[in-house]
Amino acid sequence: MSPLLDTLPYARFLGLTSDQDGDRLTVTMPFADRLIGNPMLPALHGGATAALLELTAVAQVALSYPRLRLPRPINVTVAYLRPGRPVDVYARARISKAGRRVAHVLAEAWQEDEAQPIASLTAHFLVSTYDL
């Protein structure tokens, strides 16, 4: 697992694991019954999906900026594209633009088919090592 994700209690609660290939990080949230938000469908809870995306983005920023203790979110927006089924979810983030103080990050979560995301995230993180 990513050294950062290993230290975050909520990442451990969700059971997140990660696989790093160079600078590319893929985070997996294994399915568990406690992640169901709508038992009638059944569908994953949106909060669990959003947390997966945000923690993936945080881990990707931390990987790119190793001097930061914990990347601080400025704003986070999640778009839910389709219901998450009761199976494992995968997420990957990329930094689309980074300046001296702020990084813009995009992330997507999918299940069986990476081309069919269930949710996406757009976020800005403070990456400067000093307070503004």
DSSP file (Angstrom, degrees, kcal/mol; ACC not computed):
  #  RESIDUE AA STRUCTURE BP1 BP2  ACC     N-H-->O    O-->H-N    N-H-->O    O-->H-N    TCO  KAPPA ALPHA  PHI   PSI    X-CA   Y-CA   Z-CA
    1    1 A M              0   0    0      0, 0.0    16,-0.1     0, 0.0    26,-0.0   0.000 360.0 360.0 360.0 155.3    0.0    0.0    0.0
    2    2 A S     >  -     0   0    0      1,-0.1     4,-2.2     2,-0.0     5,-0.2  -0.376 360.0-125.5 -57.5 136.1    1.0    3.6   -0.5
    3    3 A P  H  > S+     0   0    0      0, 0.0     4,-0.6     0, 0.0    -1,-0.1   0.859 110.9  49.5 -56.5 -34.7    2.9    4.8    2.6
    4    4 A L  H >> S+     0   0    0      1,-0.2     3,-1.5     2,-0.2     4,-0.6   0.951 109.5  48.9 -69.3 -48.7    0.5    7.7    3.0
    5    5 A L  H >4 S+     0   0    0      1,-0.3     3,-1.0     2,-0.2     7,-0.2   0.838 103.4  63.4 -60.6 -32.3   -2.6    5.6    2.7
    6    6 A D  H 3< S+     0   0    0     -4,-2.2    -1,-0.3     1,-0.2    -2,-0.2   0.785 103.1  49.0 -60.3 -28.2   -1.2    3.2    5.3
    7    7 A T  H << S+     0   0    0     -3,-1.5    -1,-0.2    -4,-0.6    -2,-0.2   0.561  91.0  90.6 -91.1  -9.2   -1.3    6.0    7.8
    8    8 A L    <X  -     0   0    0     -3,-1.0     4,-1.9    -4,-0.6     3,-0.4  -0.792  63.8-152.8 -96.7 117.9   -4.9    7.2    7.2
    9    9 A P  H  > S+     0   0    0      0, 0.0     4,-2.5     0, 0.0    -1,-0.2   0.859  95.3  52.0 -56.2 -39.4   -7.5    5.4    9.4
   10   10 A Y  H  > S+     0   0    0      2,-0.2     4,-2.3     1,-0.2     6,-0.2   0.879 107.1  53.0 -68.9 -34.9  -10.3    5.9    6.9
   11   11 A A  H  >>S+     0   0    0     -3,-0.4     5,-2.3     2,-0.2     4,-0.6   0.902 111.3  46.9 -63.0 -40.1   -8.2    4.3    4.1
   12   12 A R  H ><5S+     0   0    0     -4,-1.9     3,-0.7     3,-0.2    -2,-0.2   0.900 109.7  53.6 -68.0 -39.6   -7.6    1.3    6.4
   13   13 A F  H 3<5S+     0   0    0     -4,-2.5    -2,-0.2     1,-0.3    -1,-0.2   0.899 109.9  47.7 -59.9 -41.6  -11.3    1.2    7.2
   14   14 A L  H 3<5S-     0   0    0     -4,-2.3    -1,-0.3    -5,-0.1    -2,-0.2   0.629 112.0-124.6 -74.5 -12.8  -12.2    1.1    3.5
   15   15 A G  T <<5 -     0   0    0     -3,-0.7    -3,-0.2    -4,-0.6    -2,-0.1   0.744  42.4-177.5  76.8  24.0   -9.6   -1.6    3.0
   16   16 A L      < -     0   0    0     -5,-2.3     2,-0.3    -6,-0.2    13,-0.2  -0.269   8.0-178.6 -62.3 137.7   -7.7    0.4    0.4
   17   17 A T  E     -A   28   0A   0     11,-2.1    11,-3.1   -16,-0.1     2,-0.3  -0.896   8.9-153.1-126.9 160.7   -4.7   -1.2   -1.3
   18   18 A S  E     -A   27   0A   0     -2,-0.3     2,-0.4     9,-0.2     9,-0.2  -0.963  11.5-157.7-139.1 156.2   -2.5    0.4   -4.0
   19   19 A D  E     -A   26   0A   0      7,-2.4     7,-2.6    -2,-0.3     2,-0.5  -0.995  15.0-155.8-132.4 124.5   -0.3   -0.7   -6.8
   20   20 A Q  E     +A   25   0A   0     -2,-0.4     2,-0.5     5,-0.2     5,-0.2  -0.889  14.0 179.7-108.5 128.8    2.4    1.6   -8.0
   21   21 A D  E >   -A   24   0A   0      3,-3.1     3,-1.7    -2,-0.5     2,-0.4  -0.865  70.0 -59.4-124.2  93.8    3.8    1.5  -11.6
   22   22 A G  T 3  S-     0   0    0     -2,-0.5     0, 0.0     1,-0.3     0, 0.0  -0.578 120.8 -16.8  67.6-122.8    6.5    4.2  -11.8
   23   23 A D  T 3  S+     0   0    0     -2,-0.4     2,-0.5    -3,-0.1    -1,-0.3   0.321 119.2  98.4 -93.6   6.9    4.7    7.5  -11.0
   24   24 A R  E <   -A   21   0A   0     -3,-1.7    -3,-3.1    70,-0.0     2,-0.5  -0.856  54.9-167.0-104.0 125.1    1.2    5.9  -11.7
   25   25 A L  E     -A   20   0A   0     -2,-0.5    68,-0.6    68,-0.4     2,-0.5  -0.931   6.3-168.7-115.2 128.7   -0.8    4.8   -8.7
   26   26 A T  E     -AB  19  92A   0     -7,-2.6    -7,-2.4    -2,-0.5     2,-0.4  -0.978   9.8-160.3-115.9 125.7   -3.9    2.6   -8.8
   27   27 A V  E     -AB  18  91A   0     64,-2.7    64,-2.3    -2,-0.5     2,-0.4  -0.880   2.5-156.8-108.9 136.8   -5.9    2.3   -5.7
   28   28 A T  E     -AB  17  90A   0    -11,-3.1   -11,-2.1    -2,-0.4    62,-0.2  -0.932   9.1-163.8-114.8 133.8   -8.4   -0.6   -5.1
   29   29 A M  E     - B   0  89A   0     60,-3.3    60,-2.1    -2,-0.4   -13,-0.1  -0.921  23.1-143.8-112.2 102.0  -11.3   -0.6   -2.7
   30   30 A P        -     0   0    0      0, 0.0    58,-0.1     0, 0.0     2,-0.1  -0.368  27.4-100.6 -65.9 142.7  -12.3   -4.2   -2.2
   31   31 A F        +     0   0    0     -2,-0.1     2,-0.3    55,-0.1    57,-0.1  -0.362  46.9 169.9 -64.8 140.2  -16.1   -4.8   -2.0
   32   32 A A    >   -     0   0    0     55,-0.1     3,-2.3    -3,-0.1     4,-0.2  -0.978  43.7-118.2-145.5 146.8  -17.5   -5.3    1.5
   33   33 A D  G >  S+     0   0    0     -2,-0.3     3,-1.8     1,-0.3    -1,-0.1   0.817 111.0  66.5 -55.4 -32.4  -21.1   -5.3    2.6
   34   34 A R  G 3  S+     0   0    0      1,-0.3    -1,-0.3    -3,-0.0    -3,-0.0   0.638  91.2  64.9 -66.8 -12.0  -20.6   -2.3    4.9
   35   35 A L  G <  S+     0   0    0     -3,-2.3    10,-3.2     9,-0.0     2,-0.3   0.477  74.9 111.4 -88.8  -3.1  -20.0   -0.2    1.7
   36   36 A I  E <   +F   44   0B   0     -3,-1.8     8,-0.3     8,-0.3    49,-0.0  -0.573  36.5 173.7 -75.1 128.6  -23.5   -0.7    0.4
   37   37 A G  E    S+     0   0B   0      6,-2.7     7,-0.2    -2,-0.3    -1,-0.2   0.747  75.5  34.2-102.1 -34.2  -25.6    2.6    0.5
   38   38 A N  E > > -F   43   0B   0      5,-1.8     5,-1.6     1,-0.1     3,-0.9  -0.889  62.1-175.8-124.5  99.8  -28.7    1.4   -1.2
   39   39 A P  T 3 5S+     0   0    0      0, 0.0    -1,-0.1     0, 0.0     5,-0.0   0.668  78.4  69.6 -70.6 -14.6  -29.5   -2.2   -0.4
   40   40 A M  T 3 5S+     0   0    0      1,-0.1    -2,-0.0     3,-0.1     0, 0.0   0.840 119.2  15.6 -71.5 -32.1  -32.5   -2.2   -2.8
   41   41 A L  T < 5S-     0   0    0     -3,-0.9    -1,-0.1     2,-0.1     2,-0.1   0.957 107.1-122.1 -79.0 -50.2  -30.3   -2.0   -5.9
   42   42 A P  T   5 +     0   0    0      0, 0.0     2,-0.3     0, 0.0    -6,-0.0   0.753  51.4 163.1 -76.0 150.7  -27.7   -2.9   -4.3
   43   43 A A  E   < -F   38   0B   0     -5,-1.6    -6,-2.7    42,-0.1    -5,-1.8  -0.980  40.1-101.7-137.4 148.6  -25.4    0.1   -4.9
   44   44 A L  E     -F   36   0B   0     40,-2.6    40,-0.3    -2,-0.3    -8,-0.3  -0.313  46.2 -98.9 -64.4 149.8  -22.2    1.4   -3.2
   45   45 A H     >  -     0   0    0    -10,-3.2     4,-1.8     1,-0.1     3,-0.5  -0.525  24.6-134.4 -69.8 134.6  -22.5    4.3   -0.9
   46   46 A G  H  > S+     0   0    0      1,-0.2     4,-2.8    -2,-0.2     5,-0.2   0.822 104.1  59.1 -60.4 -32.3  -21.6    7.6   -2.6
   47   47 A G  H  > S+     0   0    0      2,-0.2     4,-2.3     1,-0.2    -1,-0.2   0.877 104.7  48.9 -66.4 -37.0  -19.5    8.6    0.4
   48   48 A A  H  > S+     0   0    0     -3,-0.5     4,-2.3     2,-0.2    -1,-0.2   0.902 113.0  47.8 -67.7 -40.6  -17.3    5.5    0.1
   49   49 A T  H  X S+     0   0    0     -4,-1.8     4,-2.2     2,-0.2    -2,-0.2   0.922 113.1  47.8 -65.1 -44.3  -16.8    6.2   -3.6
   50   50 A A  H  X S+     0   0    0     -4,-2.8     4,-2.8     2,-0.2     5,-0.2   0.897 111.1  51.1 -63.6 -40.5  -16.0    9.8   -3.0
   51   51 A A  H  X S+     0   0    0     -4,-2.3     4,-2.9     2,-0.2     5,-0.3   0.909 108.1  52.5 -64.5 -41.4  -13.5    8.9   -0.2
   52   52 A L  H  X S+     0   0    0     -4,-2.3     4,-2.1     2,-0.2    -2,-0.2   0.942 112.6  45.3 -57.2 -47.8  -11.8    6.4   -2.6
   53   53 A L  H  X S+     0   0    0     -4,-2.2     4,-2.4     2,-0.2    -2,-0.2   0.927 115.0  46.1 -63.8 -45.7  -11.4    9.2   -5.2
   54   54 A E  H  X S+     0   0    0     -4,-2.8     4,-2.7     1,-0.2    -2,-0.2   0.918 113.9  47.9 -65.9 -42.4  -10.2   11.8   -2.8
   55   55 A L  H  X S+     0   0    0     -4,-2.9     4,-2.4     2,-0.2    -1,-0.2   0.851 110.9  52.2 -67.4 -32.8   -7.7    9.5   -1.0
   56   56 A T  H  X S+     0   0    0     -4,-2.1     4,-2.2    -5,-0.3    37,-0.2   0.924 111.1  47.2 -65.4 -43.8   -6.4    8.4   -4.4
   57   57 A A  H  X S+     0   0    0     -4,-2.4     4,-2.4     2,-0.2    -2,-0.2   0.919 112.3  49.7 -62.8 -44.1   -5.9   12.0   -5.4
   58   58 A V  H  X S+     0   0    0     -4,-2.7     4,-2.7     1,-0.2    -2,-0.2   0.924 111.6  48.8 -60.1 -45.3   -4.2   12.7   -2.1
   59   59 A A  H  X S+     0   0    0     -4,-2.4     4,-2.0     1,-0.2    -1,-0.2   0.875 110.7  50.5 -64.7 -37.6   -1.9    9.7   -2.5
   60   60 A Q  H  X S+     0   0    0     -4,-2.2     4,-1.8     2,-0.2    -1,-0.2   0.907 112.0  46.8 -67.6 -41.1   -1.0   10.7   -6.1
   61   61 A V  H  X S+     0   0    0     -4,-2.4     4,-2.1     2,-0.2    -2,-0.2   0.918 111.9  51.1 -64.7 -43.0   -0.1   14.3   -5.0
   62   62 A A  H  < S+     0   0    0     -4,-2.7    -2,-0.2     1,-0.2    -1,-0.2   0.865 108.9  51.8 -62.5 -35.5    1.9   12.9   -2.1
   63   63 A L  H  < S+     0   0    0     -4,-2.0    -1,-0.2     1,-0.2    -2,-0.2   0.879 114.2  42.8 -67.1 -37.6    3.8   10.6   -4.5
   64   64 A S  H  < S+     0   0    0     -4,-1.8    -2,-0.2     1,-0.3    -1,-0.2   0.746 123.0  37.8 -80.5 -24.6    4.6   13.6   -6.8
   65   65 A Y    ><  +     0   0    0     -4,-2.1     3,-1.8    -5,-0.1    -1,-0.3  -0.691  67.6 173.3-125.7  76.4    5.5   16.0   -3.9
   66   66 A P  T 3  S+     0   0    0      0, 0.0    -1,-0.1     0, 0.0    -4,-0.1   0.656  72.0  66.8 -65.3 -15.3    7.3   13.8   -1.4
   67   67 A R  T 3  S+     0   0    0      2,-0.0     2,-0.2     0, 0.0    -5,-0.1   0.686  81.7  94.4 -78.8 -16.0    8.3   16.8    0.9
   68   68 A L    <   -     0   0    0     -3,-1.8    61,-0.1    -6,-0.2    -3,-0.1  -0.505  64.7-152.6 -74.5 141.5    4.6   17.4    1.8
   69   69 A R  S    S-     0   0    0      1,-0.3    -1,-0.1    -2,-0.2    60,-0.0   0.952  83.0 -12.7 -73.9 -52.5    3.4   15.8    5.0
   70   70 A L  S    S-     0   0    0     -9,-0.0    -1,-0.3    -8,-0.0   -11,-0.1  -0.898  75.8-118.8-151.3 117.2   -0.2   15.6    3.8
   71   71 A P        -     0   0    0      0, 0.0    56,-0.1     0, 0.0    -9,-0.1  -0.334  30.4-137.5 -57.7 134.0   -1.6   17.4    0.7
   72   72 A R  E     -C  126   0A   0     54,-1.0    54,-3.1   -14,-0.0     2,-0.2  -0.846  12.0-130.5-100.6 123.3   -4.3   19.8    1.8
   73   73 A P  E     -C  125   0A   0      0, 0.0    52,-0.3     0, 0.0     3,-0.1  -0.474  21.4-177.3 -71.4 138.7   -7.5   20.0   -0.3
   74   74 A I  E    S-     0   0A   0     50,-3.4     2,-0.3     1,-0.4    51,-0.2   0.806  75.0 -11.2 -96.0 -49.1   -8.7   23.4   -1.4
   75   75 A N  E     -C  124   0A   0     49,-1.2    49,-2.1     2,-0.0    -1,-0.4  -0.988  60.9-166.0-150.6 150.8  -11.8   22.2   -3.1
   76   76 A V  E     -C  123   0A   0     -2,-0.3     2,-0.4    47,-0.2    47,-0.2  -0.997   3.1-174.3-139.9 130.3  -13.1   18.8   -4.2
   77   77 A T  E     -C  122   0A   0     45,-2.6    45,-2.4    -2,-0.4     2,-0.4  -0.995   5.6-165.7-127.2 130.4  -16.0   18.0   -6.6
   78   78 A V  E     -C  121   0A   0     -2,-0.4     2,-0.5    43,-0.2    43,-0.2  -0.955   4.2-160.7-117.4 132.8  -17.3   14.5   -7.3
   79   79 A A  E     -C  120   0A   0     41,-2.9    41,-2.3    -2,-0.4     2,-0.7  -0.960  11.5-147.0-110.7 123.8  -19.5   13.6  -10.2
   80   80 A Y  E     +C  119   0A   0     -2,-0.5    39,-0.3    39,-0.2    38,-0.1  -0.818  20.3 175.9 -91.6 118.3  -21.4   10.3   -9.8
   81   81 A L        -     0   0    0     37,-2.3    38,-0.2    -2,-0.7    -1,-0.2   0.768  62.0 -11.7 -98.1 -29.9  -21.8    8.8  -13.3
   82   82 A R  S    S-     0   0    0     36,-1.6    -1,-0.3    34,-0.0     2,-0.1  -0.963  84.8 -77.3-163.2 158.7  -23.5    5.5  -12.6
   83   83 A P        -     0   0    0      0, 0.0     2,-0.5     0, 0.0   -38,-0.1  -0.370  44.8-122.8 -64.2 139.2  -24.3    3.3   -9.6
   84   84 A G        -     0   0    0    -40,-0.3   -40,-2.6    34,-0.1     5,-0.1  -0.734  26.7-139.9 -82.1 125.2  -21.4    1.3   -8.2
   85   85 A R        -     0   0    0     -2,-0.5     2,-2.6   -42,-0.2   -42,-0.1  -0.343  33.4 -88.6 -79.3 165.6  -22.2   -2.4   -8.1
   86   86 A P  S    S+     0   0    0      0, 0.0     2,-0.3     0, 0.0    -1,-0.1  -0.356  96.2  93.3 -77.0  64.6  -21.2   -4.6   -5.2
   87   87 A V  S    S-     0   0    0     -2,-2.6   -55,-0.1     1,-0.1   -43,-0.0  -0.878  87.6 -62.0-140.9 172.6  -17.8   -5.5   -6.6
   88   88 A D        -     0   0    0     -2,-0.3     2,-0.4   -57,-0.1    -3,-0.1  -0.200  47.8-146.8 -58.4 149.4  -14.3   -4.1   -6.2
   89   89 A V  E     -B   29   0A   0    -60,-2.1   -60,-3.3    -5,-0.1     2,-0.3  -0.957   8.5-160.5-121.6 140.6  -13.7   -0.5   -7.3
   90   90 A Y  E     -BD  28 110A   0     20,-3.0    20,-2.6    -2,-0.4     2,-0.3  -0.888   7.9-172.2-118.4 149.4  -10.4    0.9   -8.8
   91   91 A A  E     -BD  27 109A   0    -64,-2.3   -64,-2.7    -2,-0.3     2,-0.3  -0.996   8.3-177.3-143.7 148.2   -9.3    4.5   -9.0
   92   92 A R  E     -BD  26 108A   0     16,-1.9    16,-2.1    -2,-0.3     2,-0.3  -0.995   8.3-163.1-143.0 142.0   -6.5    6.4  -10.6
   93   93 A A  E     - D   0 107A   0    -68,-0.6   -68,-0.4    -2,-0.3     2,-0.4  -0.897   2.0-166.8-124.8 154.4   -5.6   10.1  -10.4
   94   94 A R  E     - D   0 106A   0     12,-2.9    12,-2.6    -2,-0.3     2,-0.8  -0.998  25.3-124.3-139.7 145.0   -3.4   12.4  -12.5
   95   95 A I  E     - D   0 105A   0     -2,-0.4    10,-0.2    10,-0.2     3,-0.2  -0.784  25.4-176.1 -86.4 113.0   -2.1   15.9  -11.8
   96   96 A S  E    S+     0   0A   0      8,-2.0     2,-0.3    -2,-0.8    -1,-0.2   0.802  70.0   3.2 -84.4 -28.5   -3.3   17.9  -14.8
   97   97 A K  E     - D   0 104A   0      7,-1.4     7,-3.6     2,-0.0     2,-0.4  -0.948  63.9-172.9-156.6 135.8   -1.6   21.1  -13.8
   98   98 A A  E     + D   0 103A   0     -2,-0.3     5,-0.2     5,-0.2     2,-0.1  -0.996   5.5 176.6-134.6 132.5    0.7   22.0  -11.0
   99   99 A G        -     0   0    0      3,-3.0    -2,-0.0    -2,-0.4    28,-0.0  -0.321  53.2 -78.7-110.7-161.8    2.1   25.4  -10.0
  100  100 A R  S    S+     0   0    0     -2,-0.1     3,-0.1     1,-0.1    -2,-0.0   0.793 126.4  15.6 -73.3 -27.0    4.2   26.5   -7.1
  101  101 A R  S    S+     0   0    0      1,-0.2    26,-3.4    26,-0.1    27,-1.1   0.707 123.3  42.2-117.2 -29.9    1.3   26.5   -4.7
  102  102 A V  E     - E   0 126A   0     24,-0.3    -3,-3.0    25,-0.2     2,-0.4  -0.952  53.5-160.1-132.1 141.5   -1.6   24.5   -6.2
  103  103 A A  E     -DE  98 125A   0     22,-2.4    22,-2.3    -2,-0.4     2,-0.5  -0.974  13.7-145.1-117.9 134.9   -2.1   21.3   -8.1
  104  104 A H  E     -DE  97 124A   0     -7,-3.6    -8,-2.0    -2,-0.4    -7,-1.4  -0.878  24.5-169.1 -97.4 125.3   -5.2   20.5  -10.1
  105  105 A V  E     -DE  95 123A   0     18,-3.1    18,-2.4    -2,-0.5     2,-0.4  -0.934  14.6-165.8-124.4 138.5   -6.0   16.8  -10.0
  106  106 A L  E     +DE  94 122A   0    -12,-2.6   -12,-2.9    -2,-0.4     2,-0.3  -0.957  14.2 177.6-117.7 139.9   -8.4   14.6  -11.9
  107  107 A A  E     -DE  93 121A   0     14,-2.2    14,-2.7    -2,-0.4     2,-0.3  -0.986  10.7-163.7-141.7 152.1   -9.4   11.1  -10.8
  108  108 A E  E     -DE  92 120A   0    -16,-2.1   -16,-1.9    -2,-0.3     2,-0.4  -0.988   5.8-154.5-135.4 146.7  -11.7    8.4  -12.0
  109  109 A A  E     +DE  91 119A   0     10,-2.6     9,-2.8    -2,-0.3    10,-1.3  -0.957  22.1 164.8-118.5 139.6  -13.2    5.3  -10.3
  110  110 A W  E     -D   90   0A   0    -20,-2.6   -20,-3.0    -2,-0.4     4,-0.1  -0.898  25.0-151.9-143.8 171.8  -14.3    2.3  -12.3
  111  111 A Q  S    S-     0   0    0      5,-0.5    -1,-0.1     2,-0.4     3,-0.1   0.467  80.0 -12.6-114.6-101.4  -15.2   -1.4  -11.8
  112  112 A E  S    S+     0   0    0      1,-0.2     2,-0.5     4,-0.1   -23,-0.0   0.869 131.9  44.5 -73.7 -34.2  -14.7   -4.0  -14.5
  113  113 A D    >   -     0   0    0      3,-0.3     3,-2.1     1,-0.1    -2,-0.4  -0.936  62.1-159.2-121.1 114.6  -14.1   -1.5  -17.4
  114  114 A E  T 3  S+     0   0    0     -2,-0.5    -1,-0.1     1,-0.3    -2,-0.0   0.777  95.4  61.9 -60.8 -26.3  -11.8    1.5  -17.0
  115  115 A A  T 3  S+     0   0    0      1,-0.2    -1,-0.3     2,-0.0    -5,-0.0   0.537  99.1  59.7 -76.8  -5.7  -13.6    3.1  -20.0
  116  116 A Q  S <  S-     0   0    0     -3,-2.1    -5,-0.5   -34,-0.0    -3,-0.3  -0.632  79.0-169.7-121.0  71.3  -16.8    3.1  -18.0
  117  117 A P        -     0   0    0      0, 0.0    -7,-0.3     0, 0.0     3,-0.1  -0.264  19.1-156.9 -64.6 147.5  -16.1    5.2  -14.9
  118  118 A I  S    S+     0   0    0     -9,-2.8   -37,-2.3     1,-0.3   -36,-1.6   0.670  77.5   1.1 -93.8 -21.1  -18.7    5.2  -12.1
  119  119 A A  E     -CE  80 109A   0    -10,-1.3   -10,-2.6   -39,-0.3     2,-0.3  -0.984  61.4-155.5-160.7 155.7  -17.5    8.5  -10.7
  120  120 A S  E     -CE  79 108A   0    -41,-2.3   -41,-2.9    -2,-0.3     2,-0.4  -0.958   7.4-152.3-136.1 157.3  -15.0   11.2  -11.3
  121  121 A L  E     -CE  78 107A   0    -14,-2.7   -14,-2.2    -2,-0.3     2,-0.4  -0.976   7.8-170.2-131.0 140.8  -13.3   13.8   -9.2
  122  122 A T  E     +CE  77 106A   0    -45,-2.4   -45,-2.6    -2,-0.4     2,-0.3  -1.000  26.4 160.3-124.9 130.2  -11.8   17.3   -9.8
  123  123 A A  E     -CE  76 105A   0    -18,-2.4   -18,-3.1    -2,-0.4     2,-0.4  -0.981  34.2-142.3-149.1 157.8   -9.8   18.8   -7.0
  124  124 A H  E     -CE  75 104A   0    -49,-2.1   -50,-3.4    -2,-0.3   -49,-1.2  -0.984  21.8-167.4-119.9 136.1   -7.2   21.5   -6.1
  125  125 A F  E     -CE  73 103A   0    -22,-2.3   -22,-2.4    -2,-0.4     2,-0.5  -0.960  25.4-119.7-124.6 141.9   -4.6   20.7   -3.5
  126  126 A L  E     +CE  72 102A   0    -54,-3.1   -54,-1.0    -2,-0.4   -24,-0.3  -0.681  34.4 171.9 -75.1 123.7   -2.2   23.1   -1.7
  127  127 A V        +     0   0    0    -26,-3.4   -25,-0.2    -2,-0.5    -1,-0.1   0.445  38.1 108.9-116.4  -3.0    1.3   21.8   -2.6
  128  128 A S        -     0   0    0    -27,-1.1   -27,-0.1     1,-0.1     4,-0.1  -0.453  67.1-136.0 -72.3 151.2    3.5   24.6   -1.2
  129  129 A T  S    S+     0   0    0     -2,-0.1     2,-0.3   -61,-0.1    -1,-0.1   0.338  84.2  61.7 -91.1   7.2    5.5   23.6    1.9
  130  130 A Y  S    S-     0   0    0      0, 0.0     2,-0.2     0, 0.0    -2,-0.1  -0.899  91.3-100.0-127.9 160.3    4.6   26.9    3.7
  131  131 A D              0   0    0     -2,-0.3    -2,-0.1     1,-0.1     0, 0.0  -0.544 360.0 360.0 -80.2 144.5    1.4   28.4    4.8
  132  132 A L              0   0    0     -2,-0.2    -1,-0.1    -4,-0.1   -31,-0.0   0.441 360.0 360.0 -85.4 360.0   -0.2   31.2    2.6
